[in-house]
């Protein structure tokens, strides 16, 4: 014996030293020896395979001799080795699975709860340290793992009939990283979820009944809800109930693959036993940012029915109906959902609704679900987007039955709205399809007005209403809602668009009289209505002049005095004073269009002339260049021709050069005439821009002729009197020029 002990390998010695002596069934491994064994295998990873193989050999011997205590010690040693050597798990995990499979298949020991519980602990340790990198491409390991798990489920459920132990196994499987992504192992996820739901329903019957049946009366429903709330409060938490803990492990996760498979299993269970409490209970455990997946998968169940209808195969209307009811229950519950694509879900439900228009229960439930989509506001423009989408779909649908269904959907949404959420533009789009709901639409319309054109559509909408009572109520609501901004645009609108008496015209003036606080205006409106007459501008000006609100009165006067009411509604929506209105009198003629004598008289009374004063300035007009014959004729007659004014259109430099050349030619024909250049400061500046005058003023020397304008207290030029007897002077003569300003063109008339 001693020689055999001496030649025993060290790893076998270390393993054997961990086992206590005796045949007691509740043995525990020796702590100090176990610690040294862990240190040994952890520091020498090459020994792990030898230790695992020896454990298989020793366990086989213990099983054959029914040494239950030694088997328990082996299982605990395995758990400790896995926990401390997880980096090298792939070295020994197959041997450990083989060992555990030996224990499960041994009929003399697999009915011992203590042994199976220890085996579950070891299995859980392996699962917590498993990763897709270990088993991703190892088909042998996957085959061994599947075989072991299936056998474990069978032993626990059939031989032991231990529900808690089964739930522990399900929890162990949920800890495997990436199991839902593996096509060979992901079947375990729905299997575990269904097992946990079955246990939950068995322990709490309120999750097993069909709660989607026809709702009772309101009193009974409230009483039942309160009772059910108490029952839900009695459900234990994950800390002290394994079925709740199991569901928590599968649903309270950010692994979308695992969550997707888990929710599908839940929906499958709900199709057989529709229960909204179960849906709400489990959905509440899903992370808030991922709860929308429940609605998406339920919607997909409904869409599958629609696709079956299109393909001609027999669908399940009850399944689609239950899915729609479950969606509605979740949407109206207190469960918070974020990131839900409301429009996408609504469009899918609408597609099912229009394809199933012969099934009235399904059509009605689709309508309820669409309305419930708007029960919670996920973003600011949600309701408007839903209604706009329905309006577009109604306009594109040709079938009258489908159009009526969509209009009813729209009414269902509007009836459920209690706050102002739509704008005036959407209001005018909805009214043609919901003429009987104009008042309700106005009540849910926001007070904000985007622009003046919107108000015109608002008044046109009231004019299109056929019922006078509805017209009267609508106009009153409009004035109550938009009192500060509707009065003046309304006056502008009705003055421009109403040429014949109509009821809407008088409704406006009735409400305008109330707003202005002018009693005589109101009574006069009633008289005009009785006589079928329209107000004249003078009559309305009298009332606006006497208005209590001076701001409204002043702007109203400007509207009535304007030429053809050419005032923008946008100007009427703000508090700024209106720009000067256009007078109905004809515009006065500009300087360049009046007679020369009147133009000269006007110039004498003006301190300065600009380009805008004369349409015939050098910048604007382009007369022909004077010819030699014109100059000769001018020298003889002493005046320029009216048809050929002696002005050119070239630049200053080229013009002076041309005139100098022409005058040189004239010298040969008209010898003896003394010519000289007149100082530019002595002549009138014709067609000078404002910027040019400013530069000229800044560069004038001491000889510049400047006078002080008493009225404006500014220096200005004295315009010269037009003298048609002025002559051309030779530019080549010596002239003393004191001005430093740039050369200009000066004209003589």
C-alpha positions in Angstrom: 0.0 0.0 0.0 2.8 2.4 0.8 4.6 1.7 -2.5 1.3 2.3 -4.3 0.8 5.5 -2.5 4.4 6.6 -3.2 4.0 6.2 -7.0 0.5 7.8 -7.2 0.7 11.0 -9.4 0.6 14.3 -7.6 -2.7 15.5 -9.1 -4.4 12.3 -7.9 -3.0 12.7 -4.5 -4.3 16.3 -4.3 -7.7 15.2 -5.4 -7.9 12.2 -3.0 -6.9 14.4 -0.1 -10.0 16.5 -0.6 -12.4 13.6 0.2 -13.3 13.0 3.9 -13.2 9.4 5.1 -16.4 7.5 5.8 -19.6 6.8 3.9 -21.8 9.6 5.1 -24.1 11.0 2.4 -23.6 14.6 3.4 -19.9 14.9 3.0 -18.1 18.2 2.3 -14.7 18.6 0.7 -11.8 19.4 3.0 -11.3 23.2 2.9 -7.5 23.4 3.1 -6.9 20.5 0.7 -9.4 21.9 -1.7 -7.7 25.3 -1.6 -4.4 23.8 -2.4 -5.9 21.8 -5.3 -7.4 25.0 -6.7 -4.0 26.7 -6.4 -2.3 23.7 -8.1 -4.6 23.5 -11.1 -4.8 27.3 -11.4 -1.0 27.8 -11.5 -0.5 24.8 -13.8 -3.2 24.8 -16.4 -1.7 21.7 -18.0 -2.8 19.7 -15.0 -6.5 20.7 -15.5 -7.1 18.0 -18.1 -5.5 15.4 -15.9 -7.5 16.4 -12.8 -10.8 16.4 -14.8 -10.1 13.0 -16.3 -9.2 11.6 -12.9 -12.5 13.0 -11.4 -14.4 11.1 -14.1 -12.6 7.9 -13.3 -13.2 8.3 -9.5 -16.8 9.3 -10.0 -17.4 6.2 -12.1 -16.1 4.1 -9.2 -18.1 5.9 -6.6 -21.3 5.5 -8.6 -20.8 1.8 -9.1 -20.3 1.5 -5.3 -23.2 3.9 -4.5 -20.9 6.3 -2.6 -23.3 9.2 -2.6 -21.2 11.3 -0.3 -18.1 11.0 -2.5 -20.3 12.0 -5.6 -21.4 15.1 -3.7 -17.8 16.0 -2.9 -16.9 15.6 -6.5 -19.7 17.9 -7.7 -18.6 20.6 -5.2 -15.0 20.3 -6.3 -16.1 20.7 -9.9 -18.0 23.9 -9.1 -15.0 25.4 -7.3 -12.6 24.5 -10.1 -14.9 26.0 -12.7 -15.3 29.2 -10.6 -11.6 29.7 -10.2 -10.3 28.4 -13.5 -12.9 30.0 -15.9 -10.2 31.4 -18.2 -9.4 27.8 -19.1 -12.9 26.5 -19.1 -12.6 25.1 -22.6 -9.9 22.7 -21.4 -12.1 20.7 -19.0 -15.7 21.7 -19.7 -16.4 18.6 -21.9 -15.1 16.3 -19.2 -17.3 17.9 -16.6 -20.4 17.6 -18.9 -19.5 13.9 -19.3 -19.2 13.5 -15.5 -22.5 15.2 -14.8 -24.2 13.2 -17.6 -23.0 10.0 -15.8 -24.7 11.2 -12.6 -28.0 12.0 -14.3 -28.1 8.6 -16.1 -27.4 6.6 -13.0 -30.9 5.5 -11.9 -29.7 4.6 -8.4 -28.7 8.2 -7.7 -30.5 10.5 -10.0 -33.6 10.5 -7.8 -31.6 11.9 -4.9 -32.6 15.6 -4.6 -29.4 16.5 -2.7 -27.2 15.2 -5.5 -29.3 16.8 -8.3 -29.3 20.1 -6.4 -25.5 20.0 -6.2 -25.4 19.1 -9.9 -27.5 22.1 -10.7 -25.1 24.4 -8.7 -22.2 23.0 -10.8 -24.3 23.5 -14.0 -25.1 27.1 -13.0 -21.4 27.8 -12.5 -20.6 26.5 -15.9 -23.4 28.5 -17.5 -22.4 31.8 -15.8 -18.9 31.4 -17.3 -19.9 30.2 -20.8 -19.5 32.5 -23.7 -20.2 32.2 -27.4 -16.4 32.1 -28.0 -16.2 28.8 -26.2 -19.0 26.9 -28.0 -19.5 28.9 -31.2 -17.7 26.5 -33.6 -17.5 23.4 -31.3 -20.3 21.1 -32.6 -19.2 18.3 -30.2 -19.7 20.6 -27.2 -23.0 21.9 -28.4 -24.3 18.3 -28.9 -23.1 17.3 -25.4 -24.6 20.4 -23.9 -28.0 19.9 -25.5 -28.1 16.3 -24.5 -27.3 17.1 -20.9 -29.9 20.0 -20.6 -32.7 17.9 -22.1 -31.8 15.1 -19.8 -31.7 17.5 -16.8 -35.2 18.9 -17.7 -36.5 15.3 -17.9 -35.1 14.2 -14.6 -36.1 17.3 -12.7 -39.7 17.4 -14.1 -40.5 13.7 -14.2 -38.4 11.9 -11.7 -38.2 14.6 -9.0 -41.2 16.7 -10.0 -39.4 19.7 -8.4 -40.7 23.0 -9.8 -38.3 25.2 -7.9 -35.3 23.1 -9.1 -36.6 23.4 -12.7 -36.9 27.2 -12.3 -33.3 27.3 -11.0 -32.2 25.4 -14.1 -34.0 28.0 -16.3 -32.3 30.8 -14.4 -28.9 29.1 -15.0 -29.6 28.9 -18.7 -30.5 32.6 -18.8 -27.0 33.5 -17.7 -25.3 32.0 -20.7 -24.0 34.9 -22.8 -25.2 34.9 -26.4 -27.4 31.8 -26.2 -30.2 33.5 -28.1 -27.9 34.2 -31.0 -26.9 30.6 -31.4 -29.3 28.8 -33.8 -28.6 25.4 -32.1 -29.2 26.5 -28.5 -31.7 29.4 -28.8 -34.6 26.9 -28.5 -33.8 26.8 -24.8 -35.0 30.4 -24.3 -38.7 30.0 -25.2 -38.7 26.6 -23.4 -37.6 28.2 -20.2 -39.9 31.2 -20.5 -42.9 29.0 -21.1 -42.0 26.9 -18.1 -41.8 30.1 -15.9 -45.1 31.4 -17.2 -46.8 28.1 -16.5 -45.5 28.2 -13.0 -46.7 31.8 -12.5 -50.2 31.0 -13.8 -50.4 27.9 -11.6 -49.5 29.9 -8.5 -51.6 33.0 -9.4 -54.8 32.1 -11.2 -55.6 35.7 -12.0 -53.0 35.4 -14.7 -54.7 32.4 -16.3 -58.2 33.7 -16.9 -59.3 35.3 -20.1 -59.5 39.0 -19.2 -60.2 40.2 -22.8 -63.9 39.2 -22.8 -66.7 41.8 -23.1 -66.3 44.5 -20.5 -69.0 44.7 -17.8 -70.6 47.9 -16.6 -68.6 50.7 -15.3 -69.3 50.1 -11.6 -68.5 46.4 -11.9 -65.4 47.2 -13.9 -64.1 49.6 -11.3 -64.8 47.1 -8.5 -63.1 44.3 -10.4 -60.1 46.5 -11.2 -59.7 47.4 -7.6 -59.9 43.7 -6.5 -57.5 42.7 -9.2 -55.1 45.4 -8.2 -55.0 44.0 -4.7 -54.3 40.5 -6.1 -51.5 41.9 -8.2 -50.0 43.6 -5.1 -49.9 40.1 -3.4 -47.5 38.8 -6.1 -44.1 38.2 -4.6 -41.0 39.8 -6.0 -38.1 38.1 -7.6 -36.3 37.9 -4.3 -38.7 35.3 -2.8 -40.4 33.7 -5.8 -38.4 31.7 -8.3 -41.0 32.0 -11.2 -40.9 35.8 -10.9 -37.1 35.7 -10.7 -36.9 33.5 -13.8 -39.1 35.8 -15.8 -37.1 38.7 -14.5 -33.9 37.1 -15.9 -35.4 36.7 -19.4 -37.3 39.9 -19.7 -35.2 42.4 -17.7 -32.3 42.3 -20.2 -30.8 44.5 -22.9 -30.0 41.5 -25.0 -32.5 42.1 -27.8 -32.2 38.6 -29.2 -33.1 37.0 -26.0 -35.8 39.6 -25.3 -37.2 39.0 -28.7 -37.5 35.3 -28.2 -38.9 35.8 -24.7 -41.6 38.2 -25.9 -42.6 35.8 -28.7 -43.1 33.0 -26.1 -45.2 35.4 -24.0 -47.4 36.3 -27.0 -47.8 32.6 -27.9 -49.0 32.0 -24.4 -51.3 35.0 -24.6 -52.9 33.7 -27.8 -54.2 30.7 -26.0 -55.1 32.5 -22.7 -55.5 36.2 -23.4 -54.8 38.0 -20.1 -53.9 41.7 -20.0 -52.7 41.5 -16.4 -50.1 39.0 -17.4 -49.0 41.2 -20.3 -48.8 44.3 -18.1 -47.0 42.4 -15.3 -44.2 41.1 -17.6 -44.0 44.2 -19.7 -43.4 46.3 -16.6 -40.2 44.2 -16.0 -38.8 45.0 -19.5 -36.4 48.0 -19.7 -38.4 51.1 -20.6 -36.4 51.8 -23.7 -37.2 48.3 -25.1 -40.9 47.9 -24.2 -42.0 49.1 -27.6 -40.8 45.6 -28.9 -43.9 44.1 -27.3 -46.2 46.4 -29.3 -44.2 45.7 -32.5 -44.4 42.0 -32.1 -48.1 42.1 -31.4 -48.6 44.3 -34.4 -46.7 41.8 -36.5 -49.2 39.1 -35.4 -51.9 41.3 -36.7 -50.0 41.9 -40.0 -49.5 38.2 -40.4 -53.3 37.8 -40.5 -53.5 40.6 -43.2 -50.8 38.8 -45.3 -52.7 35.6 -45.0 -55.8 37.4 -46.3 -53.9 38.7 -49.3 -52.4 35.4 -50.1 -55.7 33.6 -49.9 -54.8 31.3 -47.0 -57.1 31.0 -44.1 -56.1 33.5 -41.3 -57.1 33.5 -37.7 -59.3 36.5 -37.1 -59.6 35.7 -33.3 -55.8 35.8 -33.1 -55.6 39.2 -34.8 -58.5 40.4 -32.7 -56.8 39.3 -29.4 -53.5 40.9 -30.5 -55.3 44.2 -31.2 -57.0 44.1 -27.8 -53.7 43.3 -26.1 -52.0 46.3 -27.9 -54.9 48.5 -26.7 -54.6 47.2 -23.1 -50.9 48.0 -23.0 -51.3 51.4 -24.6 -53.9 52.6 -22.1 -52.1 51.1 -19.1 -49.8 52.8 -16.7 -46.8 51.1 -18.3 -44.4 53.7 -19.7 -43.3 53.2 -23.3 -40.7 55.2 -25.2 -39.5 55.1 -28.8 -42.8 53.8 -30.2 -43.2 54.5 -33.9 -46.9 55.6 -33.8 -47.3 56.3 -37.5 -45.8 53.0 -38.5 -48.0 51.0 -36.2 -51.1 53.0 -37.3 -50.4 52.3 -40.9 -50.1 48.6 -40.3 -53.3 48.5 -38.4 -55.0 50.5 -41.1 -53.9 48.0 -43.7 -55.4 45.2 -41.7 -58.6 47.2 -41.2 -59.1 48.0 -44.9 -58.4 44.4 -45.9 -60.9 43.1 -43.4 -63.7 45.5 -44.0 -66.2 42.7 -44.1 -65.4 41.8 -40.5 -67.0 44.5 -38.4 -65.6 43.3 -35.0 -62.1 43.4 -36.5 -62.7 46.8 -38.1 -64.0 48.2 -34.8 -61.1 46.9 -32.8 -58.6 48.4 -35.3 -60.3 51.7 -34.8 -60.1 51.4 -31.0 -56.4 50.5 -31.2 -55.7 53.5 -33.5 -57.4 55.7 -31.0 -55.5 54.1 -28.1 -52.2 54.9 -29.9 -52.9 58.5 -29.2 -53.6 57.8 -25.5 -50.0 58.7 -24.6 -48.1 61.5 -26.3 -44.7 60.3 -27.4 -43.7 63.5 -29.2 -45.3 67.0 -29.6 -46.8 66.7 -33.1 -48.1 63.1 -32.7 -51.8 63.8 -32.9 -51.4 66.2 -35.8 -49.3 63.7 -37.7 -51.8 60.9 -37.2 -54.7 63.1 -38.4 -52.7 64.4 -41.4 -51.8 60.8 -42.3 -55.5 59.9 -42.3 -56.4 62.9 -44.4 -53.8 61.9 -47.0 -55.1 58.3 -47.0 -58.7 59.4 -47.4 -57.8 61.6 -50.4 -56.0 58.7 -52.1 -58.7 56.0 -51.4 -61.3 55.5 -54.2 -63.5 52.9 -52.5 -66.3 54.6 -50.7 -66.6 51.9 -48.0 -62.9 52.3 -47.2 -63.3 56.1 -47.2 -66.1 55.9 -44.6 -64.0 53.6 -42.4 -61.1 56.1 -42.5 -63.4 59.0 -41.7 -64.8 57.1 -38.7 -61.3 56.4 -37.5 -60.6 60.1 -37.7 -63.8 60.9 -35.7 -62.8 58.3 -33.1 -59.5 60.0 -32.6 -61.0 63.5 -32.4 -63.7 62.5 -29.9 -60.9 61.3 -27.6 -59.0 64.6 -27.6 -59.6 67.0 -24.8 -56.7 69.5 -25.2 -55.9 71.9 -28.1 -53.4 69.9 -30.2 -54.1 70.8 -33.9 -53.3 73.9 -35.8 -55.6 76.0 -38.0 -54.2 74.5 -41.2 -55.1 71.0 -40.1 -58.5 72.2 -39.0 -59.3 73.4 -42.5 -58.2 70.0 -43.9 -60.4 68.1 -41.5 -63.6 70.1 -41.7 -64.6 68.9 -45.3 -64.6 65.3 -44.0 -66.1 66.1 -40.5 -68.6 68.8 -41.2 -70.8 67.7 -38.2 -67.8 68.0 -35.8 -66.8 71.6 -36.6 -67.4 72.8 -33.1 -65.4 70.0 -31.6 -62.6 70.6 -34.0 -62.5 74.3 -33.1 -62.3 73.4 -29.4 -59.2 71.3 -29.9 -57.5 73.9 -32.2 -54.5 75.7 -30.8 -54.6 79.5 -30.3 -51.4 80.0 -32.2 -51.8 81.4 -35.8 -48.9 80.8 -38.2 -49.7 83.6 -40.7 -52.3 85.8 -42.3 -53.2 83.4 -45.0 -54.3 80.9 -42.4 -57.0 83.4 -41.2 -58.4 83.6 -44.7 -58.8 79.9 -44.9 -60.5 80.0 -41.4 -63.1 82.5 -42.6 -63.6 80.5 -45.8 -64.2 77.4 -43.8 -67.0 79.2 -41.9 -68.5 80.3 -45.1 -68.5 76.8 -46.4 -70.6 75.5 -43.5 -74.2 75.0 -44.6 -75.9 75.1 -41.2 -76.5 78.6 -39.9 -76.5 77.5 -36.3 -73.1 75.9 -36.8 -71.9 79.0 -38.6 -72.9 81.1 -35.7 -71.3 78.9 -33.1 -68.1 78.6 -35.1 -67.8 82.3 -35.5 -68.3 82.9 -31.8 -65.7 80.3 -30.9 -63.3 81.8 -33.4 -63.7 85.3 -31.8 -63.4 83.8 -28.3 -60.2 81.9 -29.2 -58.6 84.6 -31.4 -60.1 87.8 -30.2 -56.9 89.8 -30.2 -55.9 88.8 -33.7 -59.0 87.9 -35.7 -60.8 91.3 -35.7 -58.7 93.3 -38.1 -57.8 90.5 -40.6 -61.5 89.6 -40.6 -62.4 93.2 -41.5 -59.8 93.1 -44.3 -61.0 89.7 -45.5 -64.7 90.6 -45.7 -64.1 94.0 -47.2 -62.2 92.4 -50.0 -64.2 89.2 -50.6 -67.8 90.0 -49.9 -69.7 91.8 -52.6 -73.2 90.3 -52.0 -74.9 89.9 -48.6 -74.3 86.6 -46.9 -74.9 85.3 -43.4 -71.3 84.9 -42.5 -70.7 88.6 -43.3 -73.2 89.7 -40.6 -71.9 87.1 -38.1 -68.5 88.7 -38.3 -69.8 92.2 -37.8 -72.0 91.0 -34.8 -68.9 89.6 -33.1 -66.8 92.6 -34.2 -69.3 94.9 -32.5 -69.0 93.0 -29.3 -65.2 93.1 -29.4 -65.1 96.8 -30.1 -67.8 97.5 -27.5 -69.9 99.7 -29.8 -73.6 99.1 -29.2 -74.8 101.1 -32.2 -72.5 98.9 -34.4 -74.3 95.8 -33.2 -77.8 97.2 -33.8 -76.8 98.5 -37.2 -75.6 95.1 -38.2 -79.0 93.6 -37.2 -80.7 96.2 -39.4 -78.3 95.5 -42.3 -79.1 91.8 -41.9 -82.8 92.4 -42.0 -82.6 94.7 -45.1 -80.0 92.6 -46.9 -77.5 95.4 -47.2 -73.7 95.7 -46.8 -71.9 98.3 -44.8 -70.3 101.2 -46.6 -66.7 102.2 -45.7 -68.0 105.5 -44.2 -70.3 103.7 -41.8 -67.6 101.3 -40.6 -65.1 104.1 -40.2 -67.6 105.8 -37.9 -67.8 102.7 -35.6 -64.0 102.1 -35.6 -63.5 105.8 -34.8 -65.7 105.4 -31.7 -64.1 102.0 -30.7 -63.2 101.6 -27.0 -59.9 100.0 -28.1 -57.9 102.7 -29.7 -55.4 100.3 -31.3 -58.2 98.4 -33.1 -59.8 101.7 -34.0 -56.7 103.2 -35.6 -55.8 100.1 -37.6 -59.4 99.6 -38.6 -59.5 103.1 -39.9 -56.4 102.5 -42.0 -57.9 99.3 -43.5 -61.0 101.1 -44.5 -59.1 104.1 -45.9 -56.6 102.0 -47.8 -56.7 101.6 -51.6 -58.5 98.3 -52.4 -57.6 97.1 -48.8 -54.1 96.4 -49.9 -52.8 95.5 -46.4 -51.1 92.2 -45.5 -52.8 90.1 -42.8 -49.3 89.5 -41.4 -49.1 93.2 -40.5 -52.5 92.9 -38.8 -51.3 90.1 -36.5 -48.7 92.2 -34.7 -48.9 95.3 -32.5 -46.7 97.5 -34.8 -48.3 100.5 -36.5 -49.3 99.9 -40.0 -47.3 101.4 -42.8 -48.9 104.4 -44.5 -51.7 103.3 -46.7 -52.1 104.1 -50.4 -54.3 107.0 -51.2 -57.0 106.5 -53.8 -55.8 109.8 -55.4 -53.6 109.5 -58.5 -49.9 109.8 -57.9 -48.2 113.2 -58.8 -46.1 113.3 -61.8 -42.3 113.1 -61.3 -40.0 115.9 -62.3 -38.9 114.3 -65.5 -42.4 114.0 -66.8 -43.7 117.6 -66.4 -43.3 120.5 -68.7 -39.9 122.3 -68.9 -41.4 125.5 -67.4 -43.1 123.7 -64.5 -39.9 121.7 -64.0 -37.8 124.9 -63.8 -40.2 126.5 -61.3 -40.1 123.4 -59.2 -36.3 123.4 -59.3 -36.2 126.9 -58.0 -38.0 125.8 -54.8 -35.8 122.8 -54.2 -32.3 123.0 -52.6 -30.9 120.0 -54.5 -31.8 117.7 -57.3 -31.0 114.0 -57.5 -31.2 111.3 -60.1 -34.6 110.2 -58.9 -35.9 113.7 -59.5 -35.3 113.6 -63.3 -35.9 110.6 -65.5 -33.7 112.3 -68.1 -30.6 112.3 -66.0 -27.2 111.2 -67.4 -27.5 107.9 -65.5 -30.9 107.0 -66.9 -31.4 108.7 -70.3 -29.2 107.7 -73.2 -29.6 110.5 -75.9 -27.6 110.5 -79.1 -24.1 112.0 -79.2 -24.1 115.6 -80.7 -22.7 115.8 -84.3 -20.7 118.6 -85.9 -23.8 119.8 -87.8 -25.7 120.0 -84.5 -23.0 122.1 -83.0 -22.8 124.4 -86.0 -26.6 124.9 -85.9 -26.4 125.6 -82.2 -23.8 128.3 -82.7 -25.9 129.9 -85.4 -29.3 129.8 -83.6 -27.9 130.3 -80.1 -30.0 127.4 -78.6 -30.0 123.7 -78.8 -32.6 121.7 -80.7 -35.3 120.0 -78.7 -35.1 116.8 -80.6 -31.3 116.5 -80.4 -30.2 117.6 -76.9 -26.5 118.4 -76.7 -25.7 115.7 -74.3 -23.7 112.5 -74.6 -23.7 109.2 -72.8 -20.0 108.5 -72.5 -17.9 108.9 -69.5 -16.8 112.3 -68.3 -13.3 112.0 -69.7 -14.3 110.9 -73.1 -17.1 113.4 -73.3 -14.8 116.4 -72.5 -12.4 115.1 -75.1 -15.1 114.8 -77.8 -16.4 118.3 -77.1 -12.9 119.8 -77.2 -12.3 118.1 -80.6 -15.6 119.3 -82.0 -15.0 122.9 -80.8 -11.6 122.8 -82.5 -13.3 122.0 -85.8 -15.9 124.8 -85.2 -13.1 127.3 -84.8 -12.3 127.1 -88.5 -15.8 128.0 -89.5 -16.7 130.5 -86.8 -13.5 132.4 -86.3 -13.5 135.3 -84.0 -15.8 133.8 -81.4 -14.3 133.8 -78.0 -14.9 130.6 -76.1 -14.0 129.7 -72.6 -14.9 127.0 -70.2 -17.4 128.0 -67.5 -16.5 127.1 -64.0 -18.5 124.0 -63.1 -19.4 125.5 -59.8 -21.3 128.2 -61.5 -23.6 125.8 -63.4 -26.4 123.5 -62.4 -25.5 119.9 -61.8 -27.7 117.6 -63.9 -28.3 114.0 -63.0 -25.8 113.7 -60.1 -26.1 110.8 -57.8 -26.3 111.4 -54.1 -22.9 109.7 -53.5 -21.3 111.9 -56.2 -22.7 115.1 -54.5 -21.3 113.9 -51.2 -17.9 113.5 -52.7 -18.2 116.9 -54.5 -19.1 118.6 -51.2 -16.2 117.0 -49.4 -13.7 118.2 -52.1 -14.9 121.7 -52.7 -12.3 124.5 -52.2 -12.7 128.1 -51.2 -14.4 129.2 -54.4 -17.3 126.7 -54.1 -20.6 128.4 -54.0 -22.4 127.3 -50.8 -25.4 128.7 -49.1 -26.9 127.9 -45.8 -30.3 126.3 -45.9 -32.3 127.9 -43.1 -35.0 125.2 -43.0 -32.6 122.2 -42.8 -29.5 123.9 -41.4 -27.4 122.2 -44.0 -25.1 123.5 -46.7 -26.5 122.9 -50.2 -26.1 124.0 -53.8 -28.1 126.8 -55.2 -29.7 125.5 -58.3 -28.9 127.6 -61.3 -31.7 129.0 -63.5 -31.9 127.3 -66.8 -30.5 129.6 -69.5 -31.0 128.4 -73.0 -28.6 131.1 -74.4 -25.5 129.6 -72.9 -22.9 128.7 -75.4 -20.2 126.1 -75.7 -16.8 127.3 -74.7 -13.4 126.1 -75.9 -11.8 123.8 -73.4 -8.3 124.5 -74.6 -8.2 128.0 -73.3 -6.3 128.7 -70.1 -8.7 128.6 -67.2 -7.9 128.8 -63.5 -9.7 125.9 -61.8 -9.9 126.0 -58.0 -12.1 123.0 -57.5 -10.5 119.8 -56.6 -13.6 117.8 -57.3 -13.7 115.2 -60.1 -15.0 116.4 -63.5 -18.8 116.3 -64.1 -21.0 116.9 -67.0 -22.9 120.2 -66.9 -25.8 121.0 -69.2 -27.2 124.2 -70.6 -30.8 124.6 -71.5 
